[in-house]
Structures are given as structure tokens and as C-alpha cells.
């Protein structure tokens, strides 16, 4: 839990194994940014993200804003259960999608949630339809499935009020279909009584290269530097792509200028590589304090303080 001194808000980075799950807790507001895992994907009563809510945020009944940065399993898999446990107000999703069972369950939950407002970067106030084709989904023998529901206003760069002194701004939203859904990551800026948190999801700078390399032209980091460098300045940065060499180039993190860097990762390897990459950690430690979820993973499995069931 990261307390923002003087801001009346707390940022929870939940250890869900190999993935990302964030909760912003305010006096009268809850915001979720991602909730997924590669190695702890159990649902229902064994959903570790939901168990964290019950243990640390008991009594809360509403999630005001639920943001899915992009539709990879390690960012979406644990989110569908939240719709059964909470009233959900606003949902933010690029709309590009990804044909996995977790994302399909997420959209089913959105479609079934009464009173929810769904926003994407494709259309405003129109029917949003996603087709899950049996040739590319997790279950190749299943017939194609189409999910449709009404979308609310389109995601844009306008500031969204979160309460007194607090706002949410999307700095990057792209619904164009890419080979890698990381390229559709919603990058968000939270301003909380003068303190700023930058949420990078899996935003990348290009292929795996050392931090001194410049961001590749057309990458999310390069685009953000070109369009809105001033808006990148932050006190806290949730580091892109779990601390991978695909992200966090020197040119980018120098502009951000954060004093605290949060990395959510775990034991599962990405294409054979454990994250975070040590070169990224070293670059960040030279600029501020690094906070990580992947320390003592083995001991955590048997710790009496662990939240959630292993059943």
C-alpha cells in the first residue's frame, strides 16, 4: 500500500503473482486499474484480487472506475468476479480486444452489469460489438460468440473528475488492432491533490533494448514524449510492462521525473525471461525508490499473512 502524503488517497499494488492489479482508494471513491495474473487465475471464492478487497477494503460496495489497460490475461483475468461483488460505475477499455476466455468473461460481465457506463477509444454512444472467433480463441472448438452492448462517451484527453482535488486523464488510447495488445495499452494520469501517479500498463518503447536506447519511433513511449511530455511529470510511476527492457527508456523516465517506481511482477517468465530486467531496476534506482511485488515469492506461499485461499 502506497500512501500519498497529504493527498487523502492510498494506492494499493496487489501481489497477484505474475500480473498487475491496482486499486486507488479515496475517501468516497474506488478506482481499479487492471486485475490479472498469469499464474494465479482462480476465480470465484479463490480469486486473490477479490480476497484482497474483502480483507483490506471491507465495507466497500462500489467501484467507481474500472480501467482495463489492455486485454492480456495478466491484466484482465481476475476482473470479471468484481462485477458480481461490487456495483461498477464506469468501465474504460480501449476496445481493441483480445480473443481470450478472460476478456470474453470481462465483456460478458460488462454487458450484464446494470447501470454501467462503458467507454472505449472507437465510438461514442454507439453499439459496441466484439466477435470471438473460434479459430483464434482459447477454446478452438467453441463456436464464434458475439457480445454487444451500448457504449457511452468515447475516451478522449479530457480530465475526468474523481472528487475534490482529484482527476483522471488518459494520455494514450488507441483502438487500432495490432499484433500485440500491449500496443493498445491505456496510459493514465491520476492527479490527487497535487500529487501525480502515472499508470503505464504494458506500454512499450519498442523491442528489448538497454535503457540508454531511444524509444522506437511510433512506440507508445515515443508518442507520449512527442505529444504530451509535460503531462508525463509524476511523483509515482507504475512501471511499464512489469519492468521489461521493452519499456522505461532513459529518455522517457527522465521526463517523468518520478521519485517512486512501482513494479508488479512474479515468477512466471515472459518468453523465457523473468521480469523485471535488472538493467531497468538499476536505471530506476538511480532516480528514486523502487517498490516491487516479486520479493520473497517462495516464502509468501506459506506465510500466515497471505490473503486468499490456496484451495
C-alpha positions as CSV (number, residue, x, y, z in Angstrom):
1,X,0.0,0.0,0.0
2,X,1.5,3.4,-1.1
3,X,0.2,6.3,1.0
4,X,0.3,9.7,-0.8
5,X,1.2,12.1,2.0
6,X,-1.3,14.9,2.2
7,X,-3.3,13.6,-0.7
8,X,-6.0,11.6,1.2
9,X,-5.6,8.7,-1.2
10,X,-3.9,5.3,-1.0
11,X,-2.6,3.3,-4.0
12,X,-2.7,-0.5,-3.5
13,X,-0.5,-2.6,-5.8
14,X,-1.8,-6.1,-5.1
15,X,0.6,-9.0,-5.4
16,X,-1.4,-11.3,-7.7
17,X,1.6,-13.3,-8.8
18,X,2.8,-12.5,-12.4
19,X,0.5,-9.7,-13.4
20,X,-0.8,-6.3,-12.4
21,X,-3.7,-5.2,-10.1
22,X,-4.0,-1.7,-8.8
23,X,-6.6,0.0,-6.5
24,X,-6.8,3.7,-5.8
25,X,-8.7,4.2,-2.6
26,X,-10.1,7.6,-1.9
27,X,-12.5,8.9,0.9
28,X,-15.6,8.3,-1.3
29,X,-14.1,6.7,-4.4
30,X,-12.5,3.4,-5.6
31,X,-10.7,3.1,-8.9
32,X,-9.3,-0.1,-10.3
33,X,-6.6,-0.3,-12.9
34,X,-6.2,-3.8,-14.2
35,X,-6.6,-7.1,-12.4
36,X,-4.9,-10.2,-13.9
37,X,-2.4,-12.9,-13.4
38,X,-0.5,-15.4,-15.4
39,X,-0.1,-18.0,-12.6
40,X,-2.9,-17.4,-10.1
41,X,-6.0,-17.3,-12.3
42,X,-8.5,-18.9,-10.0
43,X,-12.0,-17.4,-10.0
44,X,-14.9,-17.2,-7.6
45,X,-14.1,-17.6,-3.9
46,X,-10.4,-18.3,-4.7
47,X,-9.9,-15.1,-6.7
48,X,-6.9,-13.5,-5.0
49,X,-7.8,-10.0,-6.1
50,X,-11.3,-10.2,-4.7
51,X,-9.9,-11.7,-1.5
52,X,-7.7,-8.6,-1.1
53,X,-10.7,-6.4,-1.4
54,X,-12.6,-8.3,1.3
55,X,-9.6,-8.3,3.6
56,X,-8.4,-4.7,3.2
57,X,-11.4,-2.8,1.9
58,X,-14.3,-4.4,3.7
59,X,-17.5,-2.5,3.6
60,X,-16.9,-1.0,0.2
61,X,-19.7,-1.9,-2.2
62,X,-18.9,0.2,-5.3
63,X,-16.1,0.5,-7.8
64,X,-16.5,4.0,-9.4
65,X,-14.0,3.5,-12.2
66,X,-12.6,0.2,-13.6
67,X,-9.9,0.6,-16.2
68,X,-8.6,-2.3,-18.3
69,X,-5.2,-1.2,-19.7
70,X,-5.3,-3.9,-22.4
71,X,-6.8,-7.4,-22.8
72,X,-3.9,-9.6,-21.9
73,X,-4.5,-12.4,-19.4
74,X,-2.2,-11.0,-16.8
75,X,-4.2,-7.7,-16.8
76,X,-7.8,-8.9,-17.2
77,X,-8.2,-12.4,-15.8
78,X,-9.3,-11.5,-12.2
79,X,-11.6,-8.7,-13.1
80,X,-14.9,-10.5,-14.1
81,X,-15.6,-11.6,-10.5
82,X,-15.6,-7.9,-9.3
83,X,-18.8,-7.3,-11.2
84,X,-20.6,-9.9,-9.0
85,X,-19.2,-8.4,-5.8
86,X,-19.5,-4.7,-6.5
87,X,-21.6,-2.1,-8.2
88,X,-19.4,-0.9,-11.1
89,X,-19.9,2.6,-12.4
90,X,-17.6,3.5,-15.3
91,X,-15.6,1.0,-17.3
92,X,-12.7,2.1,-19.5
93,X,-11.3,-0.2,-22.2
94,X,-9.5,0.7,-25.5
95,X,-11.9,-1.5,-27.4
96,X,-9.2,-3.3,-29.4
97,X,-9.8,-6.5,-27.5
98,X,-8.0,-9.9,-27.5
99,X,-9.6,-13.2,-28.0
100,X,-9.1,-14.9,-24.7
101,X,-11.5,-16.5,-22.3
102,X,-10.7,-13.9,-19.6
103,X,-11.5,-11.0,-21.9
104,X,-14.7,-12.6,-23.0
105,X,-15.8,-13.1,-19.4
106,X,-14.9,-9.4,-18.8
107,X,-17.2,-8.2,-21.6
108,X,-19.9,-10.6,-20.6
109,X,-19.8,-9.1,-17.1
110,X,-19.9,-5.5,-18.5
111,X,-22.9,-6.5,-20.7
112,X,-24.7,-7.9,-17.6
113,X,-23.9,-5.1,-15.2
114,X,-27.0,-2.8,-14.7
115,X,-26.2,0.9,-15.0
116,X,-22.6,0.6,-16.1
117,X,-21.1,3.2,-18.5
118,X,-18.7,1.6,-20.9
119,X,-16.1,3.8,-22.7
120,X,-13.7,2.9,-25.5
121,X,-11.5,4.6,-28.0
122,X,-13.6,3.5,-31.0
123,X,-17.0,5.0,-30.9
124,X,-19.1,7.2,-28.6
125,X,-22.8,6.5,-27.8
126,X,-22.9,3.5,-30.2
127,X,-23.3,-0.2,-30.1
128,X,-20.0,-1.9,-29.2
129,X,-19.7,-5.4,-30.7
130,X,-16.9,-7.9,-30.2
131,X,-16.8,-11.2,-32.1
132,X,-14.8,-14.1,-30.6
133,X,-13.9,-16.3,-33.5
134,X,-13.3,-20.0,-32.8
135,X,-10.2,-20.0,-34.9
136,X,-8.2,-17.7,-32.6
137,X,-9.7,-18.0,-29.1
138,X,-8.5,-20.0,-26.1
139,X,-11.1,-22.7,-26.9
140,X,-10.8,-23.5,-30.6
141,X,-13.7,-26.0,-30.6
142,X,-16.2,-23.4,-29.3
143,X,-18.5,-21.7,-31.9
144,X,-18.0,-18.0,-32.6
145,X,-19.5,-15.7,-29.9
146,X,-20.7,-12.2,-30.4
147,X,-21.1,-9.8,-27.5
148,X,-22.8,-6.4,-28.0
149,X,-23.8,-3.6,-25.7
150,X,-24.2,0.2,-25.7
151,X,-21.1,2.3,-25.3
152,X,-21.1,5.6,-23.6
153,X,-18.8,8.6,-24.4
154,X,-15.6,7.9,-26.3
155,X,-12.3,8.0,-24.4
156,X,-10.5,11.3,-25.1
157,X,-7.9,13.5,-23.4
158,X,-10.4,15.4,-21.2
159,X,-9.9,15.3,-17.5
160,X,-12.4,13.2,-15.5
161,X,-13.4,14.3,-12.1
162,X,-12.7,11.8,-9.3
163,X,-13.8,14.1,-6.4
164,X,-12.3,17.1,-4.6
165,X,-8.8,17.8,-5.9
166,X,-8.6,14.5,-7.9
167,X,-8.8,13.8,-11.6
168,X,-8.1,11.1,-14.2
169,X,-6.7,11.8,-17.6
170,X,-6.0,9.3,-20.4
171,X,-2.7,10.2,-22.1
172,X,-2.8,7.4,-24.6
173,X,-5.8,5.4,-26.0
174,X,-5.6,3.5,-29.3
175,X,-8.2,1.0,-30.6
176,X,-6.3,0.1,-33.8
177,X,-5.8,-3.7,-34.0
178,X,-2.1,-4.5,-33.5
179,X,-0.3,-7.8,-33.5
180,X,0.5,-7.3,-29.8
181,X,-2.3,-5.9,-27.5
182,X,0.5,-4.1,-25.5
183,X,0.3,-1.5,-28.2
184,X,-3.3,-0.7,-27.2
185,X,-2.4,0.0,-23.5
186,X,-4.4,2.8,-21.9
187,X,-1.9,5.1,-20.2
188,X,-3.5,7.1,-17.5
189,X,-2.5,10.1,-15.3
190,X,-4.0,10.5,-11.8
191,X,-3.8,13.9,-10.1
192,X,-4.6,13.7,-6.4
193,X,-4.4,17.0,-4.5
194,X,-1.2,18.0,-6.3
195,X,0.4,14.5,-6.3
196,X,0.6,12.7,-9.7
197,X,0.6,8.9,-10.4
198,X,1.4,7.7,-13.9
199,X,-0.1,4.3,-14.8
200,X,1.8,2.7,-17.8
201,X,0.2,-0.7,-18.1
202,X,2.3,-2.6,-20.6
203,X,3.2,0.5,-22.7
204,X,6.4,-0.1,-24.5
205,X,9.3,1.7,-26.2
206,X,10.0,-1.0,-28.8
207,X,12.0,-4.2,-28.8
208,X,14.1,-5.3,-25.9
209,X,17.0,-2.8,-25.6
210,X,19.1,-1.3,-22.9
211,X,17.5,1.8,-21.2
212,X,20.0,4.2,-22.9
213,X,18.5,3.3,-26.3
214,X,15.9,5.9,-27.5
215,X,12.3,4.8,-27.8
216,X,11.4,3.4,-31.2
217,X,9.5,5.8,-33.5
218,X,5.8,5.1,-33.3
219,X,6.1,3.3,-29.9
220,X,3.9,4.4,-27.0
221,X,6.8,6.0,-25.1
222,X,7.9,7.9,-28.2
223,X,4.3,9.0,-29.0
224,X,3.9,10.3,-25.4
225,X,7.2,12.2,-25.5
226,X,6.1,13.9,-28.7
227,X,2.5,14.7,-27.7
228,X,2.4,15.5,-24.1
229,X,5.8,15.5,-22.3
230,X,4.6,18.0,-19.6
231,X,1.7,15.7,-18.6
232,X,4.1,12.9,-18.0
233,X,5.7,14.5,-15.0
234,X,4.8,12.4,-11.9
235,X,5.6,11.7,-8.3
236,X,4.9,8.0,-8.7
237,X,5.2,5.8,-11.8
238,X,3.8,2.3,-12.1
239,X,6.5,1.0,-14.4
240,X,5.6,-0.3,-17.9
241,X,5.5,-3.9,-18.8
242,X,6.5,-5.3,-15.4
243,X,10.0,-3.7,-15.6
244,X,10.8,-5.2,-19.0
245,X,13.6,-4.0,-21.3
246,X,10.8,-3.2,-23.8
247,X,9.9,-0.2,-21.7
248,X,11.3,2.6,-19.5
249,X,13.9,4.1,-21.7
250,X,16.1,6.7,-20.1
251,X,14.7,9.5,-22.2
252,X,11.2,8.6,-21.0
253,X,11.8,8.2,-17.3
254,X,13.9,11.3,-17.2
255,X,10.9,13.3,-18.4
256,X,8.6,11.6,-15.9
257,X,11.0,12.5,-13.1
258,X,9.3,10.3,-10.5
259,X,10.7,9.7,-7.1
260,X,8.9,6.4,-6.6
261,X,8.7,3.5,-9.1
262,X,6.3,0.6,-8.6
263,X,6.9,-2.8,-10.4
264,X,4.4,-5.6,-10.3
265,X,5.8,-8.9,-11.5
266,X,6.1,-12.5,-10.4
267,X,7.7,-15.9,-11.0
268,X,6.3,-16.8,-14.5
269,X,8.7,-16.0,-17.3
270,X,7.7,-13.9,-20.3
271,X,9.0,-15.7,-23.4
272,X,11.6,-17.3,-21.2
273,X,12.7,-14.1,-19.5
274,X,12.0,-13.3,-15.8
275,X,10.9,-9.8,-15.1
276,X,11.8,-7.2,-14.0
277,X,15.0,-6.9,-16.0
278,X,18.0,-5.9,-13.8
279,X,19.1,-3.2,-16.1
280,X,15.7,-1.5,-15.7
281,X,15.8,-1.8,-11.9
282,X,19.3,-0.3,-11.9
283,X,18.1,2.7,-14.1
284,X,15.2,3.3,-11.8
285,X,17.1,3.0,-8.6
286,X,19.5,5.7,-9.8
287,X,16.5,8.1,-9.9
288,X,14.4,7.1,-6.9
289,X,13.0,4.3,-4.8
290,X,11.8,1.1,-6.4
291,X,9.0,-0.9,-4.9
292,X,8.4,-4.5,-6.1
293,X,5.9,-7.3,-5.6
294,X,8.2,-10.1,-6.6
295,X,10.4,-10.3,-3.5
296,X,10.1,-13.4,-1.3
297,X,7.7,-15.2,-3.6
298,X,8.5,-18.6,-2.2
299,X,8.1,-17.5,1.4
300,X,4.8,-15.7,0.6
301,X,3.2,-19.0,-0.5
302,X,3.3,-20.3,3.1
303,X,3.1,-17.0,5.0
304,X,0.3,-16.8,7.6
305,X,-0.2,-13.2,6.4
306,X,-1.1,-14.2,2.9
307,X,-4.5,-13.2,1.7
308,X,-6.6,-15.6,-0.3
309,X,-7.1,-19.4,-0.4
310,X,-4.7,-21.9,-2.0
311,X,-7.5,-24.4,-2.5
